[in-house]
């Protein structure tokens, strides 16, 4: 954690700050209500599906773009 603080530009009280951050991360967190957890799960699932669909469409676009660019080039065999 001290290394991460240094990389982040911290220069003073590195050890005590690192201990404080680690203690806060290990402390018990507030639990969300089950309805909220379900809503976040549904939202995350939908967003992952959207990102996957966009990624597939971008891949199709670039493949078709490269195919059209390469279709106009000549090879040694076609000369």
PyMOL commands that set and color helices and strands:
alter all, ss='L'
color gray80, all
select helices_A, chain A and resi 2-7+14-26+34-71+76-78
alter helices_A, ss='H'
color red, helices_A
deselect
rebuild
show_as cartoon
